[in-house]
Amino acid sequence: MAIELSDDSVYNLKEKNLVSFGYPLADDLVKAGENTVSDPNKKVKDILIAPSWQEDNLLDSCIDTLIEKLYCKEYKIIVRPHPEYVKRYKNKMDALVEKYKDYDKENLVFELDFAKNISIYSSDLIITDWSGIA
C-alpha cells in the first residue's frame, strides 16, 4: 500500500510515493512470537543475555559480573551469544561454557543451538548491547 506524502509545505518538493516494506527477519520473528504460548506454570523469570559479536560486547566485557549479580534460584539466565561470535571466537566461547559448567542448569544455560528461537519469545527480560536482537 502506497502512502501519499506531500513535502510541498516545508521544502517545496514533489509528492512522494512511500512503499510499505518491513524487515523480513523482524517480521518473521514477530509472526513466530505471536504463535508462542507462554507457560503459566513457570516458576522462575527467564533472563536472556544476548550480546552482539563486535568489539567490547557483553561476553568480552562483563559477562562474569552479569552472571555473578543475577545468578540465583529466582532466575534462569540464558546466555545466547551471537552466532558469529561462536564461529569467530570458538575458544573463548568454549572456555566460558567450561568456566560455568558446574552451575545449576536450571538457573544458567548457554544456548548454542541457533536453529530455535524459543528463548527470544519466552524470556521475561533481555540484556543486550548493540545486537540486532533488541
Secondary structure as the mmCIF struct_conf table of DSSP 4:
data_model
#
loop_
_struct_conf.conf_type_id
_struct_conf.id
_struct_conf.beg_label_comp_id
_struct_conf.beg_label_asym_id
_struct_conf.beg_label_seq_id
_struct_conf.end_label_comp_id
_struct_conf.end_label_asym_id
_struct_conf.end_label_seq_id
STRN STRN1 ALA A 2 LEU A 5
HELX_RH_AL_P HELX_RH_AL_P1 ASP A 8 TYR A 11
HELX_LH_PP_P HELX_LH_PP_P1 LEU A 13 GLU A 15
STRN STRN2 LYS A 16 VAL A 19
HELX_LH_PP_P HELX_LH_PP_P2 SER A 20 SER A 20
HELX_RH_AL_P HELX_RH_AL_P2 PRO A 24 GLU A 34
TURN_TY1_P TURN_TY1_P1 ASN A 35 ASN A 35
HELX_LH_PP_P HELX_LH_PP_P3 THR A 36 SER A 38
TURN_TY1_P TURN_TY1_P2 PRO A 40 ASN A 41
BEND BEND1 VAL A 44 VAL A 44
STRN STRN3 LYS A 45 ILE A 49
BEND BEND2 TRP A 53 GLN A 54
TURN_TY1_P TURN_TY1_P3 GLU A 55 ASP A 56
HELX_RH_AL_P HELX_RH_AL_P3 LEU A 58 SER A 61
TURN_TY1_P TURN_TY1_P4 CYS A 62 CYS A 62
HELX_RH_AL_P HELX_RH_AL_P4 ILE A 63 LEU A 70
BEND BEND3 CYS A 72 CYS A 72
TURN_TY1_P TURN_TY1_P5 LYS A 73 GLU A 74
STRN STRN4 TYR A 75 VAL A 79
HELX_RH_AL_P HELX_RH_AL_P5 PRO A 83 ARG A 88
HELX_RH_AL_P HELX_RH_AL_P6 LYS A 90 LYS A 99
TURN_TY1_P TURN_TY1_P6 TYR A 100 ASP A 102
BEND BEND4 TYR A 103 TYR A 103
TURN_TY1_P TURN_TY1_P7 LYS A 105 ASN A 107
STRN STRN5 LEU A 108 PHE A 110
TURN_TY1_P TURN_TY1_P8 PHE A 114 ALA A 115
HELX_RH_AL_P HELX_RH_AL_P7 ILE A 118 SER A 122
BEND BEND5 ASP A 124 ASP A 124
STRN STRN6 LEU A 125 ILE A 127
BEND BEND6 ASP A 129 TRP A 130
TURN_TY1_P TURN_TY1_P9 GLY A 132 ILE A 133
#
